[in-house]
Amino acid sequence: MKRNVKEDLGLMLNSLQLFGVYSGLELNTKPEKGEDEYHTDAIGYLCTDYEGEVTPDENQAIEAGLFKLDQLPEETDPFIKKKLIELKGKFEKY
C-alpha cells in the first residue's frame, strides 16, 4: 500500500491502520449496455502521519485529493461514503 501510494499519488505514508475489509453484493456493479458485471473488494486504511503533497501520476489517469469527512465530493462512491460516515467516530479520536 505504501509503495503504491508513493508511486501513484506522491505521498509517503509513515503509518497505516487497517479499519475495514469489505465485500458482498453491495459492491457488485452491472454496467449498462451489456458490459461485463464486476465485483469490487474494498480495503480501508487510516493514515494520520504522511509526508508530501497529493500529486497524481499523470500516467494513471486518476484524480486524487484529501477531503474532510463532511466535505466529500458528490461523486464519491455511495458505499464508500456510507462506510466513512459509519466510521466517523473512530476517525475523530485521532
Backbone as ProteinMPNN parsed JSONL, in Angstrom:
{"seq_chain_A": "MKRNVKEDLGLMLNSLQLFGVYSGLELNTKPEKGEDEYHTDAIGYLCTDYEGEVTPDENQAIEAGLFKLDQLPEETDPFIKKKLIELKGKFEKY", "coords_chain_A": {"N_chain_A": [[0.825, -1.18, 0.0], [1.876, 1.267, 0.876], [3.951, 1.653, -0.998], [2.512, 1.766, -3.44], [0.902, 4.067, -3.06], [2.886, 6.019, -2.833], [4.05, 5.867, -5.42], [1.8, 6.353, -7.104], [0.469, 8.623, -6.087], [2.281, 10.343, -4.901], [2.635, 10.635, -2.163], [4.216, 9.965, 0.964], [3.523, 7.518, 3.103], [3.632, 7.243, 6.51], [2.562, 5.738, 8.554], [0.048, 3.237, 8.876], [-3.285, 2.174, 9.526], [-5.359, -0.511, 9.446], [-8.791, -0.332, 8.817], [-10.978, -1.618, 7.789], [-12.263, -4.334, 5.789], [-14.076, -4.967, 2.989], [-16.7, -6.65, 1.291], [-19.112, -8.12, -0.895], [-22.576, -8.328, -2.039], [-23.415, -5.69, -2.254], [-21.317, -4.402, -3.411], [-21.224, -5.245, -6.008], [-21.22, -4.454, -9.448], [-23.107, -3.679, -12.204], [-22.705, -2.751, -15.27], [-24.252, -0.657, -17.803], [-25.694, -1.425, -21.048], [-25.014, -4.112, -21.66], [-22.385, -4.662, -20.871], [-19.697, -6.325, -19.089], [-20.384, -7.569, -15.832], [-18.958, -6.643, -12.718], [-17.068, -7.159, -9.68], [-16.172, -5.566, -6.705], [-13.738, -5.507, -4.169], [-13.215, -3.848, -1.193], [-10.719, -2.212, 0.665], [-9.967, -0.549, 3.537], [-7.893, 1.956, 4.937], [-6.548, 3.865, 7.631], [-4.67, 6.757, 7.765], [-2.747, 8.94, 9.459], [-0.35, 10.087, 9.526], [1.689, 11.359, 7.335], [3.758, 12.366, 4.53], [4.428, 14.953, 2.158], [2.824, 16.164, -0.885], [-0.344, 15.759, -2.51], [0.051, 14.496, -5.575], [-0.976, 13.258, -8.305], [0.104, 10.568, -10.403], [0.669, 11.241, -13.712], [0.367, 9.333, -15.682], [-1.524, 7.576, -14.74], [-4.143, 8.421, -14.982], [-5.938, 9.353, -12.954], [-7.856, 11.076, -10.467], [-7.176, 12.785, -7.471], [-7.346, 13.671, -4.004], [-7.35, 15.246, -0.75], [-9.839, 15.164, 1.667], [-12.155, 16.497, 4.048], [-14.276, 14.565, 6.196], [-16.893, 15.515, 6.225], [-17.028, 16.872, 3.889], [-16.937, 15.46, 1.5], [-16.511, 14.742, -1.976], [-19.256, 14.946, -4.315], [-19.305, 12.868, -6.19], [-18.259, 10.69, -4.882], [-18.163, 7.25, -4.303], [-21.194, 5.714, -3.308], [-21.205, 3.517, -1.461], [-18.649, 3.662, -0.284], [-18.808, 6.227, 0.834], [-20.857, 5.8, 2.714], [-19.6, 3.94, 4.456], [-17.497, 5.502, 5.443], [-18.917, 7.472, 6.843], [-20.138, 5.86, 8.774], [-17.875, 5.135, 10.193], [-16.945, 7.469, 11.225], [-16.837, 8.284, 13.949], [-14.734, 6.717, 14.88], [-12.576, 7.8, 13.463], [-12.49, 10.391, 14.505], [-11.232, 10.245, 16.966], [-8.576, 10.412, 16.476]], "CA_chain_A": [[0.0, 0.0, 0.0], [2.74, 2.445, 0.962], [4.66, 1.822, -2.274], [1.549, 2.199, -4.46], [0.515, 5.457, -2.803], [4.043, 6.845, -3.187], [4.189, 5.888, -6.879], [0.62, 6.866, -7.797], [-0.029, 9.893, -5.551], [3.362, 11.185, -4.429], [2.636, 10.762, -0.704], [4.93, 8.969, 1.747], [2.719, 7.158, 4.267], [4.509, 6.817, 7.598], [1.887, 4.713, 9.346], [-1.274, 2.849, 8.381], [-4.078, 1.312, 10.392], [-6.468, -1.121, 8.736], [-10.059, -0.144, 9.52], [-12.043, -2.469, 7.277], [-12.206, -5.058, 4.529], [-15.481, -5.061, 2.623], [-17.025, -7.436, 0.12], [-20.507, -8.53, -0.855], [-23.458, -7.944, -3.137], [-23.493, -4.225, -2.335], [-20.195, -3.923, -4.218], [-21.341, -5.709, -7.395], [-21.568, -3.4, -10.388], [-23.547, -4.172, -13.504], [-22.767, -1.617, -16.192], [-25.307, -0.64, -18.812], [-25.396, -1.826, -22.43], [-24.496, -5.455, -21.79], [-20.985, -4.82, -20.486], [-19.499, -7.323, -18.045], [-20.57, -7.229, -14.42], [-17.729, -6.85, -11.958], [-17.175, -7.111, -8.226], [-15.088, -4.85, -6.055], [-13.438, -5.69, -2.755], [-12.681, -2.581, -0.707], [-9.889, -2.3, 1.862], [-9.797, 0.815, 4.034], [-6.822, 2.236, 5.894], [-6.469, 5.187, 8.229], [-3.307, 7.261, 7.822], [-2.707, 10.291, 10.021], [1.047, 10.515, 9.508], [2.182, 11.25, 5.961], [4.581, 13.48, 4.065], [4.308, 15.281, 0.745], [1.606, 16.745, -1.443], [-1.027, 14.877, -3.448], [0.419, 14.772, -6.965], [-1.25, 12.012, -9.03], [0.921, 10.184, -11.543], [-0.018, 11.625, -14.942], [0.114, 8.134, -16.486], [-2.557, 6.758, -14.115], [-5.466, 8.955, -15.326], [-6.769, 9.383, -11.756], [-7.945, 12.319, -9.71], [-6.992, 12.483, -6.057], [-7.302, 14.806, -3.108], [-7.64, 15.0, 0.662], [-11.104, 15.808, 1.981], [-12.753, 16.274, 5.358], [-15.378, 13.616, 6.072], [-18.154, 16.206, 5.951], [-16.888, 17.616, 2.635], [-16.581, 14.511, 0.451], [-17.06, 15.097, -3.283], [-20.529, 14.325, -4.677], [-19.109, 11.644, -6.971], [-17.725, 9.612, -4.052], [-18.989, 6.045, -4.365], [-22.12, 5.676, -2.168], [-20.793, 2.528, -0.474], [-17.5, 4.217, 0.423], [-19.313, 7.345, 1.64], [-21.602, 5.216, 3.837], [-18.647, 3.365, 5.406], [-16.768, 6.593, 6.099], [-19.83, 8.085, 7.807], [-20.267, 4.904, 9.889], [-16.617, 5.074, 10.936], [-16.533, 8.822, 11.586], [-16.478, 8.315, 15.364], [-13.41, 6.119, 15.049], [-11.625, 8.758, 12.935], [-12.42, 11.609, 15.326], [-10.353, 10.089, 18.128], [-7.185, 10.594, 16.059]], "C_chain_A": [[0.876, 1.254, 0.0], [3.45, 2.717, -0.359], [3.711, 2.335, -3.358], [1.148, 3.654, -4.278], [1.659, 6.398, -3.165], [4.158, 6.982, -4.703], [3.023, 6.604, -7.559], [0.185, 8.256, -7.351], [1.051, 10.819, -5.021], [3.419, 11.385, -2.929], [3.439, 9.633, -0.068], [4.092, 8.714, 3.007], [3.636, 6.607, 5.35], [3.875, 5.751, 8.477], [0.505, 4.464, 8.751], [-1.964, 1.999, 9.424], [-5.26, 0.798, 9.573], [-7.758, -0.854, 9.499], [-11.189, -0.96, 8.93], [-11.712, -3.133, 5.958], [-13.653, -5.377, 4.179], [-15.65, -5.82, 1.315], [-18.505, -7.763, 0.216], [-21.304, -7.983, -2.016], [-23.54, -6.435, -3.328], [-22.381, -3.641, -3.217], [-20.204, -4.47, -5.65], [-21.784, -4.543, -8.272], [-21.939, -4.031, -11.72], [-23.702, -2.975, -14.43], [-23.917, -1.753, -17.184], [-24.797, -1.212, -20.131], [-24.678, -3.166, -22.536], [-23.027, -5.652, -21.462], [-20.887, -5.815, -19.33], [-19.757, -6.754, -16.66], [-19.238, -7.448, -13.716], [-17.984, -6.654, -10.481], [-15.941, -6.422, -7.657], [-14.952, -5.317, -4.615], [-12.778, -4.393, -2.306], [-11.908, -2.814, 0.593], [-9.607, -0.871, 2.303], [-8.703, 0.911, 5.078], [-6.966, 3.657, 6.418], [-4.995, 5.577, 8.284], [-3.36, 8.699, 8.317], [-1.292, 10.865, 10.011], [1.614, 10.275, 8.112], [2.997, 12.484, 5.611], [4.323, 13.702, 2.578], [2.973, 15.902, 0.386], [0.979, 15.736, -2.398], [-0.693, 15.332, -4.866], [0.236, 13.481, -7.754], [-0.305, 11.806, -10.21], [0.131, 10.461, -12.814], [-0.367, 10.415, -15.801], [-1.02, 7.269, -15.939], [-3.981, 7.216, -14.457], [-6.42, 8.898, -14.132], [-6.796, 10.791, -11.197], [-7.827, 11.953, -8.241], [-6.954, 13.769, -5.26], [-7.551, 14.356, -1.683], [-8.881, 15.806, 1.013], [-11.496, 15.537, 3.421], [-13.961, 15.365, 5.165], [-16.711, 14.293, 5.768], [-18.097, 17.041, 4.675], [-16.44, 16.689, 1.494], [-17.204, 14.944, -0.876], [-18.355, 14.331, -3.577], [-20.335, 12.981, -5.355], [-18.481, 10.497, -6.18], [-18.691, 8.435, -4.089], [-19.883, 5.965, -3.129], [-21.72, 4.677, -1.082], [-19.652, 3.069, 0.374], [-17.946, 5.352, 1.343], [-20.041, 6.824, 2.887], [-20.638, 4.668, 4.896], [-17.864, 4.454, 6.141], [-17.642, 7.285, 7.145], [-19.988, 7.176, 9.028], [-19.028, 4.914, 10.787], [-16.145, 6.437, 11.442], [-16.109, 8.926, 13.06], [-15.085, 7.761, 15.618], [-12.323, 7.093, 14.549], [-11.418, 9.93, 13.88], [-11.511, 11.463, 16.532], [-8.887, 10.261, 17.776], [-6.876, 12.024, 15.903]], "O_chain_A": [[0.649, 2.182, -0.775], [3.546, 3.865, -0.794], [4.067, 3.241, -4.111], [1.066, 4.397, -5.256], [1.427, 7.461, -3.742], [4.342, 8.087, -5.215], [3.235, 7.381, -8.49], [-0.404, 8.999, -8.137], [0.765, 11.977, -4.718], [4.18, 12.229, -2.456], [3.357, 8.484, -0.501], [3.969, 9.587, 3.867], [4.336, 5.618, 5.132], [4.582, 4.945, 9.082], [-0.121, 5.367, 8.197], [-1.33, 1.206, 10.119], [-6.062, 1.583, 9.068], [-7.826, -1.116, 10.7], [-12.273, -1.0, 9.512], [-10.989, -2.587, 5.125], [-14.371, -5.985, 4.973], [-14.873, -5.666, 0.372], [-19.089, -7.688, 1.297], [-20.779, -7.268, -2.869], [-23.714, -5.96, -4.45], [-22.498, -2.518, -3.707], [-19.288, -4.187, -6.422], [-22.628, -3.742, -7.872], [-21.179, -4.816, -12.286], [-24.709, -2.269, -14.381], [-24.475, -2.835, -17.368], [-23.601, -1.45, -20.294], [-23.824, -3.343, -23.405], [-22.473, -6.713, -21.75], [-21.886, -6.109, -18.673], [-19.398, -5.616, -16.356], [-18.478, -8.343, -14.085], [-18.985, -6.059, -10.08], [-14.815, -6.676, -8.085], [-15.952, -5.5, -3.922], [-11.873, -3.896, -2.976], [-12.371, -3.511, 1.495], [-9.071, -0.073, 1.534], [-8.594, 0.076, 5.976], [-7.454, 4.541, 5.714], [-4.167, 4.819, 8.789], [-3.946, 9.567, 7.671], [-1.071, 11.998, 10.438], [1.969, 9.154, 7.75], [2.939, 13.505, 6.296], [4.038, 12.762, 1.837], [2.117, 16.131, 1.24], [1.687, 14.946, -3.023], [-1.1, 16.41, -5.299], [1.171, 12.689, -7.871], [0.039, 12.751, -10.92], [-0.98, 9.952, -12.967], [-1.319, 10.476, -16.579], [-1.441, 6.322, -16.604], [-4.932, 6.465, -14.24], [-7.562, 8.458, -14.263], [-5.886, 11.589, -11.421], [-8.331, 10.912, -7.818], [-6.578, 14.823, -5.771], [-7.921, 13.206, -1.444], [-8.967, 16.992, 0.695], [-11.204, 14.468, 3.957], [-14.598, 15.383, 4.112], [-17.57, 13.698, 5.117], [-19.004, 17.827, 4.403], [-15.66, 17.091, 0.63], [-18.32, 15.464, -0.888], [-18.522, 13.195, -3.133], [-21.11, 12.053, -5.126], [-18.199, 9.441, -6.747], [-19.898, 8.61, -3.925], [-19.395, 6.129, -2.011], [-21.881, 4.966, 0.104], [-19.673, 2.955, 1.599], [-17.515, 5.43, 2.494], [-19.856, 7.352, 3.984], [-20.829, 4.898, 6.09], [-17.602, 4.329, 7.338], [-17.156, 7.643, 8.218], [-19.977, 7.644, 10.167], [-19.131, 4.723, 11.999], [-15.065, 6.544, 12.023], [-15.121, 9.591, 13.372], [-14.347, 8.268, 16.463], [-11.26, 7.189, 15.162], [-10.297, 10.412, 14.039], [-11.057, 12.469, 17.077], [-8.034, 10.258, 18.664], [-5.749, 12.378, 15.556]]}, "name": "protein", "num_of_chains": 1, "seq": "MKRNVKEDLGLMLNSLQLFGVYSGLELNTKPEKGEDEYHTDAIGYLCTDYEGEVTPDENQAIEAGLFKLDQLPEETDPFIKKKLIELKGKFEKY"}
